Structures are given as structure tokens and as C-alpha cells.
Amino acid sequence: MMANDFDLDYERIRSALAFEYPRATDLPKAGFAAGPCLLKDTMQLAAFNNNNFVLGHAAMMVNEGLPLYMVSRLEQQFPLSELTVGVLGMAFKGESDDTRSSLSYKLKRILRFKARHVLCTDPFVSTDPDLLPLDTVIERSDLLIVATPHRAYRDLKVTVPVIDIWGPRTEGRSHEAQGLYHRDRLQRGRRHRCLPGPSVGVGHAPVRGPGRSTTHLTTPPLPGWRSTPGLTPGSSPP
């Protein structure tokens, strides 16, 4: 979120820190951090230590506050009250059907107060009767948000802005290819002011990979809001 607020690409920063430096390879990428154990275990540790766990409490505030941060940044760039927003992915992690404590649902609840309509989809989740097929969500949405990094979203071809806080399209790319991608995205992001990605990005066209740690925005294909983190300024890959 800090990188995004200063119009910086977190993924670019993270990649540079980890380049030829193995000790930094575990530095987290952008995206929602949730699940059934993260919040519970943190609270248990705090209780065990007489509620004296400032670092854990701060982490919870950041993680749980990311959906609200994303929406607040989106409101600065889009007339949400006039748009139908599609949320791609409702599980708390990629390639999973587990929705427990998923921040996708928190994002959905916030958007229901802000957007005209909210449509959701997930290729694995079968317990939510409100989910729609991916094609239907893409067809009916004016803005898309990649909330879960399912592989099915890597090569989407769309004509509306895509907020990608995870950066699925950068997965598996070489360092050289990622560098070219990030430079191109950054240059375009300066022309198309967007939201930031643990990152949110906004953009149009194919889902591109955001690179910041909070929110990313990708414009035409917010983290990363890589023009989303998954909001950082940027745009969809060529």
C-alpha cells in the first residue's frame, strides 16, 4: 500500500531486492493474506502474551484493511456507483475451493455499498449459489477485480479495466521478461493515472500481473493496482 500510494511498483521493488540475493526470495508478493488460521493464530498468540503483540495486531490491520483500501482507491479513479464490478475468485488462495475467511467476500460486501452491481465467480467454489460463470461475469461487468490468483485468470482477454493485485501474468516469466514488462507497464501507468497492489492494479485488456505489495491497478489492463496483488499504476502487458 505504501508503494502504491507513492506511485511505485512493489513487484519491481521486490524483484530488485531478490535479484541474485537468495535470502530475499521469500519476501512476500502482493495479494490478499487471509485464511482460517491466520487471524485465529495471531489472536491466540496475542492472548497468550497478555494481548501484547503489536506486530501481530498491525499485520491483521493491514491484511483485513486491504479490501477497504482497494475500494477507496478505486473510488478515486472510477464512478463505482455507476458500474457493475466483477470479482474473479472467491477462495482465500489460488487453485483452491476453500472460502473460509476469504477477503474476497469482504471485498464483495464493501463493493455492495459502493458499486451499482457486484458479480462474483470462481472455478472451484461450489458452495456459493450466488456465483456466476466466468463468461457471464466478464460480459456483464464494467470493471474486473482479480481477487484470487487462479491460473484460469492468467490469459483473460477483456476490454474493460482489470484490477489485478496478484499479478498472475508475471508468474513463470524470466527476470528479463518481467523487467521489460514492468518497465512498459510503468511507462504506460504514468500516462494513465491508476490505482495501486499487497497490491491492487487497474487496467484494461488481458489480466496483467501487478507487482506491488498492496494494491495494483492496471489501466487498460488497480496491489498490484498495477493499472491493480495484487493498487499500483500500470497497464496490461502487451
N, C-alpha and C positions, 0 to 999 in steps of 0.2 A: 504493500500500500504506500509506503514511503517513496519507493522508486517511482511508482505511478503518479504520485502527487507532484513529483518534480520532473515529469515527462521523461523518465528514464526507463529503459527496457531491462527489467530484472533478469530475464533469461540471458541476455547478453552479458550482464554483470556476473551472473553465476557461472556462465561458461568460461569467462575470462579468469575467474578465481580458481576454477578447477583445472584449467588447461595445464597439462604436464605437472600437476600437483595432486597426486593421488589422495592426500589427506583431506582434500576438499570435495572429493567426488560425491560424498554423501550429503552435501549441502542441499536441502530440500528445494524442489522446483515449486512453481506456483500452482495453486489449486486449493480446493476445499479440503480441510483437515477435519474429519469427523468420524463417526462410527460408534458402536455401542459401548466400547471400552474407554475411549479417550477421555471423555468428560467424567465418567464414573470413577476411573482410576485416579484421575487428578484430584477429584473431590475426596477420595479416600486417603490419599497421601496428605492432603491439607488437614483432614480431620485427625489423622494420626499425629500430626505435628502441631496440634492445638490451633489449627486454622492459620498457621504461619507458613504460607507457601506462596510468596509474592510472585515468583516466576511462573508457577503453575496457573495462578489466577490470571496473570497477564496473558498467558498463552490462550486460556479459554476465552478471554475477552476478544482477543484478535480473531481467533478461529470462528467463534459464534457471531462476531460482528461483521464478518466479510460479506455475507449476503446483503445486509443493510448498506454497507459501504458501496457495493456494486450498484445497487439500485439508486442510491443518492448521486453517484457519478453519472449514471445513465440519464437521470432526470435533467442533468445539466446539458446533455447533448441531444436528447430525443424528447418529443412530446408524448411521453408514455401514456398519458390519459387518452390519446387518440389511436394508440397502436395495439395490435394483437401480438403478444410476446410468446414465443415458443421456447420451452425449456427442454433441452435434449439431455436425457439421463437423469434418473431419479434414485439410483442406488448410491451408496456412500463411497463406492470405489469402482474403478473400471472392470469390465468383464465379470460383474457380479450381479446377483439379484437381491442382495441384502440392502434393505432400505432403512434399517434401524439407525436412528439419529442422523439421518442424511440431511445435509444442509440444503439439498435441492428442494426439499419440502418447505424449509424455512424461506428460501428464495421465492418459492411459489406463493406462500402466504403473504409476503411483503408485496409482491407484484399484484396480487389480487386487489390491494388497496390503491395501487398506483396506475396500473395499466387498464386498458379498455377490456381486454380479454387475456387469459393466460391458458395456453395449451401445453400439455406435457406428454412426453413419450419416453419409452425405454425398451430396448430389445430383449431384456432379460426379466424385468419385473412383471410378474403375473398376478400379483395380489391387489393391485390398484385398479378398480373398474373405471376410473376416470381417464386412464391413459389412452392415447390415440396412436394410430400407426404413424411412423415417421413421415411418410409421404404426405399424409393429411396435415400434420403439423407444419411441415415446410410450405405446403401450398397455401395455408391459411394465415401464416404469420408474417408480420411486417418487420420483425426483429427476432433473431435467434440467439439463445444463450447455451453454450456447451457447459452443462453443469457436472457431467460425469464423463471421464475420458475413455468412453467405449471406442474400440477400434472402428466400429461402424461409422463413426463420425469423421474419420480422417480424410476421406476423399469426397466429401459432400460438394455438390455443385449447386450453388444457390445464387440468387440475385438480390438478396436482402442482406442487411448488416448482420454480422455474426460476432457475438461476444464470446471469445474463447479464453478462459482463464487457465487452461491446462497446456495448450499448445500441442495437440495431438499430431499435427502435421510435421512437427520437428522431430518426432520420435524416429530413431533409426537413421537420421541423416548424418553424414560425415561432418567433422568440425568445419571443414572448408565450406560445405554446402550450407551449413547452419549460419556461418558467418556471412555469406553472401545474402542469405535470406533475411537475416536480421538487419543488415545494412540497408537493403532495399526497403524493408518494412519501415525502418526508422525514417528514411528519407520521405517516403510517402506519408508517414504519420505526421510529419511536420507540415505537409500541405493540407492534410485532412485532420484537423484537430479532433482527437477522440478521447475516449476514456482509457484509464489504465487497466494487470494482472497480476492467491498468493498467488493471483494476478487476474485481472479481467481485461479483455480486449474487445474492441468492436470492429467490425469490418463488413465487407460485402463479399460475395462470391464464395469460393470454396473455403471451408473452415481452415483457418491458418493457425499455426501454433503460436500462442503468446509466449512471452518469455519473462514476465516479471513475476515477482513473488507475491502478488497480492491480487491484483486485478488487471486484466488486459483488455484492451479494446482494439479491434481491428477494423479499420474503416474500409470499406467495401470489402470484404472480407475485405468488449471493452476490451490480478490477474489477477494472462496477462491480460486486461482490456486491450490487448495488442491491437488496436484499431478496429478484448477484451480485450484460470491459471491456473495457465489461468490464471486492474484496467491499465493498460499502458498504450501509449499512442502507437499506431502501426497500421498495417494494412495486410490484406490477404496475400499469400505468396503468389508468384506469377504462375 
